[in-house]
Amino acid sequence: MIPTHDNLSLAVFLYRRSSYSLNADGNWEGILPEDMSFTEVMDALDRYDMRGMICDEQSRKFDFAAPPSRFFISIEEFLQSPNRRVSIPDGFYIADLDYCHPTDEKCPEVIKNYILTVRFFEMVGKNFADDIRPLGGDKTLVFLSDRKLEITSEFCEKDLIGAPRLDDFIQDFVTSNVHTQQKRTIFNSVLFNIFDRKTEVKFSDLLAITDSLIEQVNASYQLYVSEFSFQKVKAEVEREKLEFTTRLNKIFSDIQNQLLAIPAAMILVGGQMKQVNAFSLSNILIWLGSLVFSILMLLLIRNQRNTLAAIKNEIDHQWELIGGSHQAVSGLFEKSYTFIANRHTHQQTLLTIVSGLVILGLILSTVLLAWYSGVELDSWLSKASACIQSIVEALRL
């Protein structure tokens, strides 16, 4: 039975019953199947003024004009008209998808994405835009702050998004009646922040950064619900980051002048000791000076290590507070605390290197004392090494 309740259902019925191709007149041209009444089909086409120029009952060849506002070859052609980007038509057919909306039960994924995208555009305009400027069948969303931002309806098939996250965002945030004014303020603030210094963008630009938009909006809203502001917490984290970085850098800069004495001490030992083949008072005094200098430097480094450990405890405690009080957005600040942790490791490595240089200097001065005093180094070095190791272990306690 030929459907005759509207022109779209008739066009879809004929297109699906046989293979058709577009002719020079822009009509669908084909051959009517034998099981269909040629006269009945022509009468139905005449009823909706869809009959074309070709009508040969003997060969059953004919053409028909599908309704141009509802019958489309592809989704790309369908989206060319601005009015279909801002609202969903009551009925349409996409030939290359073989889908008729809304009568077909199985809806292709791209159509689901299209419906969700248009719904998103409508909800953003209705709930957040300061003005909706119509132009023919098109619409432009206008947002006002310290400047004006306009979002046009332009998007195409490749821009369509349909992630469950967007659907949840529309239901839980956009269309929810809770905190409507605060949500509008949060959404617009994030929007102006993302499109900084821009006055006009396409809706496709907004679709491209939807994940970032949703993440920031949800984070700010969660903080609002907890009576905090995202920007306030962000400023606090940045301030703590700067303070911790400055304090960590100060660990090394505080002993920078003393570090310059390390090479000076080694030069002094090497230049002042003399070859006498016996333990002389001058050589022993120089070595004792080197020993005292090394002990003092190791004590100083130990003190800096303790300070470094105290700062690390503060960093860990601050991160625990962020994770406990602002768990919903703690992941957004993880990079800042990773940077601080890496800086702590760097300073710890520098102190280890300095400790090694001090110990190396003491070992060299000891070797020189033994060498200039004519001591057999093989047996003496093991004793000296054990002695120095005992001193180092004592300093670590």
Backbone torsions as a table, in degrees:
resi	resn	phi	psi	omega
1	MET	NA	133.7	-177.9
2	ILE	-81.8	123.7	178.1
3	PRO	-70.0	132.2	-177.0
4	THR	-128.8	15.0	-176.2
5	HIS	-79.1	-21.2	171.5
6	ASP	-160.5	166.3	-175.3
7	ASN	-68.8	-31.2	-179.6
8	LEU	-67.6	-47.5	-179.0
9	SER	-62.7	-34.6	177.0
10	LEU	-66.9	-44.6	-179.6
11	ALA	-64.1	-41.9	179.6
12	VAL	-66.4	-41.4	179.3
13	PHE	-59.9	-47.3	-179.6
14	LEU	-66.7	-41.5	-178.2
15	TYR	-64.2	-37.0	-177.1
16	ARG	-78.2	-23.4	-176.1
17	ARG	-78.3	-17.5	179.8
18	SER	-157.9	177.3	179.8
19	SER	-91.2	133.4	-179.3
20	TYR	-130.6	156.7	176.6
21	SER	-138.5	153.7	179.8
22	LEU	-75.1	133.1	176.4
23	ASN	-99.0	-173.9	-175.6
24	ALA	-64.0	-26.5	-180.0
25	ASP	-82.8	-3.4	-178.2
26	GLY	83.9	11.8	177.8
27	ASN	-97.5	159.0	175.8
28	TRP	-85.7	119.6	-174.4
29	GLU	-112.9	132.7	179.9
30	GLY	-166.9	-168.5	-179.4
31	ILE	-117.5	127.8	-177.5
32	LEU	-72.4	133.8	178.6
33	PRO	-60.9	154.4	-175.4
34	GLU	-65.9	-26.6	-175.9
35	ASP	-81.9	4.6	-179.7
36	MET	-114.7	142.0	179.8
37	SER	-74.9	119.5	-178.3
38	PHE	-62.1	-44.7	-178.3
39	THR	-63.5	-41.2	-179.3
40	GLU	-64.1	-39.5	179.1
41	VAL	-66.2	-43.8	-179.5
42	MET	-63.0	-38.7	178.9
43	ASP	-63.9	-40.7	178.8
44	ALA	-64.8	-41.4	178.2
45	LEU	-63.7	-40.9	178.4
46	ASP	-62.6	-34.5	-177.5
47	ARG	-61.7	-35.5	-178.6
48	TYR	-106.3	12.4	179.1
49	ASP	56.2	42.9	-178.3
50	MET	-108.9	-2.9	-175.6
51	ARG	-72.7	136.8	-179.4
52	GLY	-95.4	-162.8	-176.9
53	MET	-83.8	-22.7	-176.8
54	ILE	-91.2	125.4	179.5
55	CYS	-155.6	91.4	-177.4
56	ASP	-123.3	99.6	-175.7
57	GLU	-66.5	-31.4	-178.0
58	GLN	-66.1	-47.9	178.7
59	SER	-87.6	-8.5	-179.3
60	ARG	62.8	23.4	178.8
61	LYS	-90.2	136.0	179.7
62	PHE	-158.7	172.3	174.2
63	ASP	-138.3	158.3	179.3
64	PHE	-144.5	152.8	178.9
65	ALA	-98.7	111.0	177.0
66	ALA	-70.8	151.5	179.9
67	PRO	-60.3	114.9	-171.1
68	PRO	-64.1	-23.6	-177.5
69	SER	-89.1	-2.4	-175.5
70	ARG	-138.7	-5.4	-177.5
71	PHE	-120.2	119.2	-172.2
72	PHE	-134.2	148.7	179.4
73	ILE	-72.6	-42.8	-174.8
74	SER	-143.2	166.7	177.1
75	ILE	-66.0	-31.0	179.1
76	GLU	-64.5	-43.4	176.7
77	GLU	-65.1	-39.0	-179.7
78	PHE	-59.8	-37.6	-175.5
79	LEU	-85.7	-1.1	-179.1
80	GLN	-68.1	-30.3	-180.0
81	SER	-83.8	127.4	-176.8
82	PRO	-62.8	-31.9	-177.7
83	ASN	-66.3	-24.4	176.9
84	ARG	-84.6	-8.8	175.2
85	ARG	-89.7	-17.8	-177.7
86	VAL	-107.4	-13.4	175.6
87	SER	-154.4	151.5	-176.9
88	ILE	-89.3	123.4	178.9
89	PRO	-62.3	155.2	179.3
90	ASP	-64.3	-34.8	179.1
91	GLY	-152.8	141.5	177.4
92	PHE	-160.9	162.0	-180.0
93	TYR	-132.6	132.4	176.7
94	ILE	-110.9	111.9	-171.5
95	ALA	-63.6	-47.5	-175.2
96	ASP	-72.0	-12.5	173.2
97	LEU	-99.8	-11.7	-174.0
98	ASP	47.7	52.6	-179.1
99	TYR	-128.1	131.4	177.2
100	CYS	-116.5	121.9	-177.5
101	HIS	-101.3	133.5	5.0
102	PRO	-105.6	15.3	-171.5
103	THR	-75.6	-33.8	-178.9
104	ASP	-71.4	134.6	-177.4
105	GLU	-72.9	-43.3	-177.3
106	LYS	-86.5	114.5	-177.3
107	CYS	-101.1	124.1	177.8
108	PRO	-61.0	154.3	-177.6
109	GLU	-60.1	-38.9	-177.9
110	VAL	-65.0	-33.1	177.3
111	ILE	-71.3	-39.7	175.6
112	LYS	-59.2	-42.1	179.3
113	ASN	-65.4	-39.2	177.9
114	TYR	-61.6	-47.7	-178.8
115	ILE	-61.2	-43.0	-179.5
116	LEU	-66.8	-38.6	-179.7
117	THR	-65.9	-45.7	178.6
118	VAL	-64.2	-39.0	177.3
119	ARG	-62.2	-39.2	177.6
120	PHE	-62.3	-45.0	178.5
121	PHE	-59.8	-46.1	-179.0
122	GLU	-62.3	-43.4	-176.4
123	MET	-70.8	-37.9	177.3
124	VAL	-62.7	-43.6	178.5
125	GLY	-64.1	-44.1	-175.5
126	LYS	-70.6	-40.1	-171.4
127	ASN	-96.6	-26.1	-170.9
128	PHE	-123.6	-28.8	-176.2
129	ALA	-69.1	143.4	175.5
130	ASP	-78.3	-23.1	178.1
131	ASP	-158.1	149.0	173.8
132	ILE	-118.8	113.3	-175.4
133	ARG	-97.6	110.0	179.1
134	PRO	-81.1	146.5	175.9
135	LEU	-146.2	96.2	-172.9
136	GLY	68.0	-126.7	176.5
137	GLY	-91.4	-1.4	-177.0
138	ASP	-92.7	165.9	176.3
139	LYS	-140.9	145.4	174.2
140	THR	-123.7	128.2	179.4
141	LEU	-86.8	130.3	-177.0
142	VAL	-115.2	128.1	178.3
143	PHE	-120.3	137.0	-175.8
144	LEU	-121.0	134.0	173.6
145	SER	-146.5	-130.0	171.6
146	ASP	-74.8	-7.5	173.6
147	ARG	-146.8	173.7	-179.8
148	LYS	-105.5	135.4	177.0
149	LEU	-123.2	125.2	178.7
150	GLU	-111.7	134.6	177.7
151	ILE	-117.5	112.6	178.0
152	THR	-81.6	166.8	-173.8
153	SER	-85.1	7.6	-171.8
154	GLU	-68.3	123.3	169.7
155	PHE	-161.6	161.0	-178.7
156	CYS	-132.3	-172.7	-173.6
157	GLU	-59.6	-41.5	-176.5
158	LYS	-68.8	-15.9	179.7
159	ASP	-87.5	-11.8	-174.8
160	LEU	-64.1	133.6	178.0
161	ILE	-126.7	149.6	-178.7
162	GLY	-150.0	29.7	-178.7
163	ALA	-63.3	143.2	176.4
164	PRO	-54.0	-28.5	-179.4
165	ARG	-62.6	-37.9	178.4
166	LEU	-67.7	-42.2	178.7
167	ASP	-61.0	-43.7	177.9
168	ASP	-64.0	-39.4	-179.4
169	PHE	-63.4	-42.4	178.7
170	ILE	-62.4	-45.1	-176.5
171	GLN	-72.4	-44.5	-172.5
172	ASP	-84.0	-29.6	-175.1
173	PHE	-113.5	-52.4	-171.7
174	VAL	-69.5	-51.1	-173.9
175	THR	-92.6	-5.2	178.8
176	SER	-67.7	142.1	-178.3
177	ASN	-90.4	8.6	-179.3
178	VAL	-93.6	133.1	177.1
179	HIS	53.5	43.8	-173.9
180	THR	-60.7	-43.3	-178.4
181	GLN	-68.6	-41.0	178.7
182	GLN	-66.1	-38.8	178.1
183	LYS	-63.5	-41.2	178.4
184	ARG	-61.7	-43.4	178.4
185	THR	-62.6	-43.8	-179.8
186	ILE	-64.0	-48.2	-178.5
187	PHE	-59.9	-47.8	-177.5
188	ASN	-66.7	-36.2	178.4
189	SER	-63.3	-45.9	177.8
190	VAL	-64.4	-39.6	-179.6
191	LEU	-61.9	-46.4	179.8
192	PHE	-67.8	-31.8	178.8
193	ASN	-69.6	-40.6	-179.9
194	ILE	-69.1	-45.4	-179.8
195	PHE	-97.6	55.1	-177.9
196	ASP	-60.9	130.4	175.7
197	ARG	69.6	4.6	177.1
198	LYS	-96.0	147.0	179.7
199	THR	-111.3	-18.8	179.1
200	GLU	-148.3	130.7	177.0
201	VAL	-136.9	161.9	175.7
202	LYS	-89.3	157.4	176.8
203	PHE	-63.8	-27.7	176.1
204	SER	-62.4	-33.0	176.6
205	ASP	-65.3	-38.5	178.1
206	LEU	-68.4	-39.9	179.3
207	LEU	-63.7	-33.3	-177.3
208	ALA	-67.8	-25.7	-178.3
209	ILE	-115.1	26.0	-176.7
210	THR	-60.1	-41.3	-179.2
211	ASP	-60.2	-45.8	179.2
212	SER	-65.6	-40.4	178.8
213	LEU	-60.7	-49.3	-178.8
214	ILE	-62.6	-41.9	-178.3
215	GLU	-61.6	-46.9	-178.4
216	GLN	-69.8	-41.4	179.9
217	VAL	-63.9	-46.7	179.0
218	ASN	-62.4	-39.5	179.4
219	ALA	-63.3	-45.9	179.9
220	SER	-65.0	-38.5	-179.2
221	TYR	-67.9	-41.2	177.8
222	GLN	-61.4	-38.5	178.1
223	LEU	-70.5	-35.5	176.8
224	TYR	-63.2	-44.8	179.4
225	VAL	-60.1	-33.9	179.1
226	SER	-87.9	12.3	179.0
227	GLU	63.4	37.5	173.5
228	PHE	-129.3	164.9	173.5
229	SER	-117.8	142.3	-177.5
230	PHE	-60.1	-42.8	-178.2
231	GLN	-64.9	-35.3	179.3
232	LYS	-65.5	-46.3	178.9
233	VAL	-64.3	-40.6	179.1
234	LYS	-61.1	-43.8	179.3
235	ALA	-63.8	-38.5	178.4
236	GLU	-64.0	-44.3	179.7
237	VAL	-63.7	-42.6	179.4
238	GLU	-64.6	-38.0	178.2
239	ARG	-65.5	-43.9	177.6
240	GLU	-63.8	-38.4	178.9
241	LYS	-60.7	-45.9	179.4
242	LEU	-63.9	-42.3	-179.0
243	GLU	-65.3	-46.1	179.7
244	PHE	-64.0	-41.2	-180.0
245	THR	-62.6	-42.7	179.2
246	THR	-63.1	-44.2	-179.7
247	ARG	-66.5	-37.2	178.2
248	LEU	-67.6	-40.8	178.0
249	ASN	-65.1	-32.0	-178.3
250	LYS	-68.7	-24.3	178.4
251	ILE	-54.8	-43.6	-177.2
252	PHE	-85.3	-38.1	-176.6
253	SER	-67.8	-27.5	180.0
254	ASP	-64.0	-28.8	-178.6
255	ILE	-109.1	15.6	-176.0
256	GLN	-62.5	-42.5	-179.2
257	ASN	-65.7	-38.9	178.9
258	GLN	-66.7	-30.8	-179.2
259	LEU	-65.9	-29.6	179.0
260	LEU	-64.5	-20.2	179.8
261	ALA	-76.3	-17.0	-177.7
262	ILE	-63.2	-54.5	177.9
263	PRO	-65.3	-32.2	178.6
264	ALA	-63.8	-41.2	179.6
265	ALA	-63.9	-40.2	-179.7
266	MET	-67.0	-39.0	177.9
267	ILE	-65.4	-40.8	179.5
268	LEU	-61.3	-46.9	-179.4
269	VAL	-61.8	-47.3	-177.5
270	GLY	-67.3	-30.0	-176.0
271	GLY	-90.5	-25.4	-173.7
272	GLN	-96.5	-27.5	178.3
273	MET	-68.4	147.0	-177.0
274	LYS	-126.8	151.1	179.7
275	GLN	-79.4	108.4	-179.0
276	VAL	-127.2	-3.2	179.8
277	ASN	56.5	26.3	175.9
278	ALA	-162.1	160.1	179.2
279	PHE	-74.4	107.7	178.8
280	SER	-97.2	155.5	-177.9
281	LEU	-62.9	-40.5	-177.5
282	SER	-65.0	-43.9	179.6
283	ASN	-63.7	-40.5	-179.5
284	ILE	-65.8	-39.9	179.0
285	LEU	-64.5	-40.5	177.2
286	ILE	-62.7	-43.6	178.9
287	TRP	-64.2	-40.8	177.1
288	LEU	-61.7	-38.0	176.3
289	GLY	-61.8	-41.9	178.0
290	SER	-64.7	-38.5	179.6
291	LEU	-65.3	-46.8	179.7
292	VAL	-62.8	-43.1	178.6
293	PHE	-59.7	-43.0	-178.9
294	SER	-65.2	-41.7	179.7
295	ILE	-62.4	-45.3	-179.5
296	LEU	-63.3	-40.7	179.5
297	MET	-65.6	-41.0	179.4
298	LEU	-66.7	-36.0	175.5
299	LEU	-64.9	-40.9	178.8
300	LEU	-63.5	-43.0	179.2
301	ILE	-66.5	-38.7	177.2
302	ARG	-60.5	-41.1	178.2
303	ASN	-62.5	-41.6	178.6
304	GLN	-66.2	-35.1	176.9
305	ARG	-63.4	-40.9	178.4
306	ASN	-63.4	-41.4	177.1
307	THR	-62.8	-41.0	179.5
308	LEU	-63.5	-40.2	178.6
309	ALA	-65.7	-37.9	178.9
310	ALA	-65.0	-41.5	177.6
311	ILE	-63.6	-40.2	179.6
312	LYS	-62.8	-38.5	177.4
313	ASN	-63.4	-38.7	177.5
314	GLU	-64.6	-42.2	179.4
315	ILE	-61.1	-47.0	179.9
316	ASP	-62.6	-40.6	179.8
317	HIS	-65.0	-41.9	179.7
318	GLN	-63.8	-40.3	178.9
319	TRP	-66.0	-37.2	176.8
320	GLU	-63.7	-38.4	177.8
321	LEU	-64.9	-42.7	178.2
322	ILE	-62.1	-45.7	-179.1
323	GLY	-65.7	-32.2	-179.2
324	GLY	-82.9	-44.2	-176.3
325	SER	-82.1	-31.7	-175.3
326	HIS	-128.9	50.9	-175.1
327	GLN	-57.8	-33.3	-176.3
328	ALA	-64.7	-26.9	-175.7
329	VAL	-122.4	6.9	-177.0
330	SER	-58.5	-33.6	179.9
331	GLY	-62.4	-25.9	-179.4
332	LEU	-70.5	-20.5	-177.6
333	PHE	-107.6	8.4	-176.6
334	GLU	-63.5	-36.5	-179.2
335	LYS	-61.8	-39.2	-179.3
336	SER	-62.9	-43.3	-179.3
337	TYR	-75.9	-26.3	173.0
338	THR	-66.2	-40.1	177.0
339	PHE	-60.4	-45.2	-179.7
340	ILE	-63.8	-41.3	179.6
341	ALA	-63.0	-40.6	177.9
342	ASN	-65.5	-36.6	178.4
343	ARG	-66.6	-38.1	177.4
344	HIS	-62.4	-44.7	178.9
345	THR	-61.7	-39.7	179.7
346	HIS	-61.9	-46.3	-179.5
347	GLN	-65.8	-36.5	177.8
348	GLN	-63.6	-40.0	178.2
349	THR	-64.4	-41.3	179.0
350	LEU	-62.0	-41.9	179.0
351	LEU	-65.4	-35.3	177.2
352	THR	-64.8	-41.9	178.4
353	ILE	-62.6	-43.8	180.0
354	VAL	-63.7	-42.3	177.1
355	SER	-58.4	-42.7	179.0
356	GLY	-62.4	-40.0	179.1
357	LEU	-65.8	-39.7	179.0
358	VAL	-63.5	-46.6	179.5
359	ILE	-64.2	-39.9	178.1
360	LEU	-62.6	-40.2	178.2
361	GLY	-62.4	-40.6	179.3
362	LEU	-66.2	-40.3	178.8
363	ILE	-62.7	-43.8	-179.4
364	LEU	-64.3	-41.9	179.2
365	SER	-64.8	-35.9	177.9
366	THR	-67.2	-43.0	178.2
367	VAL	-62.3	-42.3	178.8
368	LEU	-62.8	-40.9	178.5
369	LEU	-59.8	-46.2	179.9
370	ALA	-64.9	-41.9	-177.5
371	TRP	-63.4	-48.0	-178.0
372	TYR	-71.4	-17.9	-179.6
373	SER	-94.6	2.0	176.2
374	GLY	75.8	22.4	-179.9
375	VAL	-82.1	143.0	175.1
376	GLU	-70.7	117.8	-169.0
377	LEU	-72.7	-30.2	-173.8
378	ASP	-57.5	-51.7	-177.7
379	SER	-78.5	-32.0	-174.9
380	TRP	-74.3	-35.3	-177.0
381	LEU	-61.5	-39.0	-179.9
382	SER	-65.0	-39.2	177.7
383	LYS	-66.8	-42.2	-179.2
384	ALA	-66.5	-38.5	-179.5
385	SER	-63.5	-41.5	178.9
386	ALA	-65.5	-37.0	-179.9
387	CYS	-66.2	-46.7	-179.7
388	ILE	-63.8	-39.4	179.4
389	GLN	-63.0	-37.7	178.5
390	SER	-64.8	-39.0	179.1
391	ILE	-64.6	-44.9	-178.8
392	VAL	-63.2	-43.2	-179.6
393	GLU	-64.5	-36.5	178.5
394	ALA	-65.5	-38.9	-179.6
395	LEU	-68.8	-25.7	-179.1
396	ARG	-78.3	-18.1	-176.9
397	LEU	-69.4	NA	NA
